[in-house]
Structures are given as structure tokens and as C-alpha cells.
Amino acid sequence: AAAGRVVFTQICAVCHKLYGQGASIGPDLTGSGRSNLDYLLENIVDPSAIVPEDYRVSEVELKDDRTITGLVVGKNEHTIALQTPNEKITVERNEIAKMRQTNLSLMPEGLLQGIKEEQVCNLVKYLMTPTQVPLPQASLK
């Protein structure tokens, strides 16, 4: 599980929080159904299978022909704030030509394809662990 925490920090913590550590772009995983292996794997392998409305990607077409894809993280009568995988962008509403919410997740598919099988197993072990585990000694140096 400790080795899986390292993998989580490198791949998942960019968007997800677990045990108070990580980013808040995607859902906080601390309270989710991580003890259910089928649920866990489905969400990792097919992140767009079941997406809560707050985490569905919106496509915003601007009047200057640019398109921004991201999560709507804030809005008021004048602006919309979108969180893309890389940055938060605020757009003036009067610059928007068209906006639609998709059924897709911002989480990309194929995240596990670039890592070794042992790392995948370690990650799953860590995600299923009900309490935080220490980092391995080698990664603390």
C-alpha cells in the first residue's frame, strides 16, 4: 500500500484528494466506495461510465472560434470559471457563443496504460486501504 501511495501521488493526486492530500479538481476519494474492487476499477478504467453532474465536462465555444473544455467551477452573472486539466480559466459570458454540458469525465481514459502491472496493483491496494499509510522510506529521502 505504501508503494501505491507513491503512484497515487504521481498520477491521481494531481486532481483527487485522499486523506486530505492532493488537489480538489476531481472528487475527494476519501469517502467513496473504495473498498468495492469492481466499483473502484470501473471508475479508473472507464471514468466516464458514471459521472456525477458536478464533475461532467462542459464544452464552451467562444465567439473567437476557440473551444474550452473543463469543469464549471464557478459562475456569476458576468463570468464562467472553468477548470481544465491544466489551469483555471475565467471567461466573460458575453464572449461565449455556445455552451453545453457533456456526460464525460475530465479524468482521461487509459491512465493505467503507462504504468507497470506491479504499480497498478500497489495503487489499487492503497486506494482500498481504509486509513492513510506512511510513504516508503526510499521516497522520503
C-alpha positions as CSV (number, residue, x, y, z in Angstrom):
1,A,0.0,0.0,0.0
2,A,2.9,2.4,0.7
3,A,4.2,1.9,-2.8
4,G,0.7,2.6,-4.1
5,R,0.6,5.9,-2.2
6,V,3.6,7.0,-4.3
7,V,1.8,6.0,-7.5
8,F,-1.3,7.9,-6.3
9,T,0.8,11.0,-5.6
10,Q,2.3,10.9,-9.1
11,I,-0.9,10.1,-11.1
12,C,-4.1,10.7,-9.1
13,A,-3.3,13.5,-6.6
14,V,-3.0,15.9,-9.5
15,C,-6.8,16.0,-9.5
16,H,-8.0,13.9,-6.5
17,K,-7.7,14.3,-2.8
18,L,-7.3,11.3,-0.5
19,Y,-6.8,11.5,3.3
20,G,-6.6,15.3,3.0
21,Q,-3.7,15.3,0.4
22,G,-4.0,16.1,-3.3
23,A,-5.9,18.5,-5.5
24,S,-9.6,19.3,-5.5
25,I,-10.3,19.2,-9.2
26,G,-12.0,15.8,-9.1
27,P,-14.0,14.2,-6.3
28,D,-12.4,13.6,-2.9
29,L,-11.8,9.9,-2.8
30,T,-11.6,9.5,1.0
31,G,-15.3,8.7,1.5
32,S,-16.0,7.0,-1.8
33,G,-16.7,3.2,-2.2
34,R,-13.1,2.3,-2.5
35,S,-13.5,-1.0,-0.6
36,N,-15.5,-2.3,-3.6
37,L,-13.0,-3.6,-6.2
38,D,-15.5,-3.6,-9.1
39,Y,-16.6,0.0,-8.3
40,L,-13.0,1.2,-7.9
41,L,-11.8,-0.4,-11.2
42,E,-14.8,0.8,-13.2
43,N,-14.1,4.3,-12.1
44,I,-10.4,4.1,-13.0
45,V,-10.7,2.1,-16.3
46,D,-13.9,3.8,-17.6
47,P,-14.0,7.2,-15.8
48,S,-16.9,8.4,-17.9
49,A,-19.2,5.4,-17.1
50,I,-20.9,7.1,-14.2
51,V,-20.1,10.8,-13.7
52,P,-21.8,12.9,-11.0
53,E,-23.3,16.1,-12.6
54,D,-20.8,18.4,-10.7
55,Y,-17.9,16.5,-12.4
56,R,-19.3,16.4,-16.0
57,V,-17.2,18.3,-18.6
58,S,-18.6,21.3,-20.3
59,E,-17.6,22.4,-23.8
60,V,-17.6,26.2,-24.2
61,E,-17.4,27.6,-27.7
62,L,-16.2,31.2,-27.8
63,K,-17.1,33.8,-30.3
64,D,-13.5,33.9,-31.5
65,D,-13.7,30.2,-32.5
66,R,-11.7,28.8,-29.5
67,T,-13.2,26.0,-27.5
68,I,-12.5,25.4,-23.8
69,T,-13.3,22.1,-22.3
70,G,-13.4,21.8,-18.5
71,L,-15.5,21.6,-15.3
72,V,-17.6,24.6,-14.4
73,V,-16.2,25.6,-11.0
74,G,-17.8,29.0,-10.6
75,K,-20.2,31.4,-12.3
76,N,-21.8,34.7,-11.8
77,E,-23.9,36.9,-14.0
78,H,-20.8,38.1,-15.9
79,T,-18.3,35.2,-16.0
80,I,-17.9,31.4,-16.0
81,A,-14.9,29.8,-14.4
82,L,-13.7,26.5,-16.0
83,Q,-11.1,24.1,-14.6
84,T,-9.2,22.4,-17.4
85,P,-6.8,19.6,-16.7
86,N,-4.0,22.2,-16.6
87,E,-5.5,25.5,-15.4
88,K,-8.5,27.5,-14.2
89,I,-9.8,29.8,-16.9
90,T,-12.4,32.6,-16.4
91,V,-14.5,33.5,-19.4
92,E,-16.7,36.6,-19.8
93,R,-20.3,35.4,-20.6
94,N,-20.5,37.8,-23.5
95,E,-17.6,36.0,-25.2
96,I,-19.5,32.7,-25.2
97,A,-21.2,31.6,-28.4
98,K,-22.4,28.2,-27.2
99,M,-22.0,26.1,-24.0
100,R,-23.1,22.5,-23.3
101,Q,-22.5,20.0,-20.6
102,T,-21.4,16.5,-21.7
103,N,-21.7,13.2,-19.9
104,L,-17.9,12.8,-19.9
105,S,-15.5,13.0,-17.0
106,L,-12.4,15.3,-17.1
107,M,-10.4,12.2,-16.0
108,P,-8.7,10.8,-19.0
109,E,-9.1,7.2,-20.0
110,G,-6.1,4.9,-20.1
111,L,-4.3,6.3,-17.0
112,L,-3.1,2.8,-16.1
113,Q,-1.6,2.0,-19.5
114,G,1.6,3.9,-18.9
115,I,2.5,2.2,-15.6
116,K,3.7,-1.3,-14.7
117,E,1.4,-4.0,-13.5
118,E,3.0,-4.1,-10.1
119,Q,2.4,-0.3,-9.8
120,V,-1.3,-0.8,-10.7
121,C,-1.6,-3.5,-8.0
122,N,0.1,-1.2,-5.5
123,L,-2.2,1.7,-6.4
124,V,-5.3,-0.5,-6.0
125,K,-4.1,-1.8,-2.7
126,Y,-3.5,1.8,-1.5
127,L,-6.9,3.0,-2.7
128,M,-8.6,0.2,-0.9
129,T,-6.8,0.8,2.4
130,P,-9.2,2.3,4.9
131,T,-6.6,4.6,6.6
132,Q,-3.6,6.6,5.4
133,V,-0.3,4.6,5.2
134,P,3.2,6.0,5.5
135,L,5.3,6.7,2.4
136,P,8.0,4.1,1.8
137,Q,11.4,5.1,3.4
138,A,13.1,5.3,0.0
139,S,10.6,8.0,-1.2
140,L,11.2,10.2,1.9
141,K,14.8,10.8,1.1
